[in-house]
Amino acid sequence: MLFRSSLALIESKDEEVSKYIRMLDDTAEGLIKILTRLVSISQITHAKLVPVEVSFQALINDVLLIQTKRGIPAKFNIRTDVGENTDLITDRTLLSIVLENLVDNAIKFQNTSDRAESFVLIRVDHIPEGIRIKVIDNGIGIDRMSAEKIFQMFVRASERSETGGLGLYLSRIAVEKLGGDISLHITDEKWTEFRVILPADLNVIMEERRQAELQREMEKMMIANKQQS
């Protein structure tokens, strides 16, 4: 479709027709992005977790390299603050998806005012519960109504959203798959802060889930035996 509409754009000499053809291209690209996110959601839901040791600084470097290839605005500042003892055992692919979406979200919803110095700060530290990640930005912000539903599917924080609000939903299900929690906060400076808390060792969570599944199977067997007797 993109090829055919682009070809029509070249051939068309009517400005009004050209305008609608460009709108068609934009719509098609938006649908492709949404479909890609939906496929990612399905893949995350059914993914087999592979716990490995992850260096957070190396992971951030890889995520920022991806963002650089996509294009980072010239005046947009990316800062990092990685504390000690923040390496963890987790599924690197899923964690990368989470971080990539949160950084992409900050870039997408940056404050474009000439008076603003737009930035995103990625702060990682070790806490008793595990590893805490904060992604803080001074973008356009999220209104209270959206904030209450921001991690639900198809909830858009802004008209700038190109994927129907799927990015943060995708982040949430990935974090939950990793045994963690994600939440939205507003800082004293009125900046947006996404906070993720993950267990330091995903193997522990996977074993707990395995034991819980065994317990459920045993309970089912006991109920079935009672019904037969």
Number of C-alpha atoms within 10 A of each C-alpha: 10 15 9 10 18 16 12 15 19 9 10 13 10 9 10 9 13 18 11 13 20 16 13 16 18 14 14 15 16 16 15 13 16 19 13 12 19 16 12 17 19 11 11 19 13 10 13 10 17 13 17 15 14 16 14 21 16 11 17 18 12 14 18 18 12 13 15 11 8 9 10 16 12 6 12 17 14 16 12 14 13 16 14 9 14 20 20 21 19 23 21 20 15 21 20 18 18 23 21 20 19 24 21 19 19 26 22 17 20 21 19 14 10 8 7 13 14 22 18 26 18 20 16 24 18 19 14 8 11 15 21 21 22 24 22 24 29 21 23 19 19 18 11 9 9 14 17 11 14 23 23 17 15 16 19 22 22 16 9 11 16 18 20 19 22 25 30 23 21 24 25 22 21 25 20 12 22 24 19 21 17 21 14 18 14 15 12 7 7 13 16 22 23 18 18 21 22 24 21 24 20 23 18 13 17 16 11 12 13 12 12 12 12 12 12 12 12 12 12 12 12 12 11 11 10 9 8 7 5
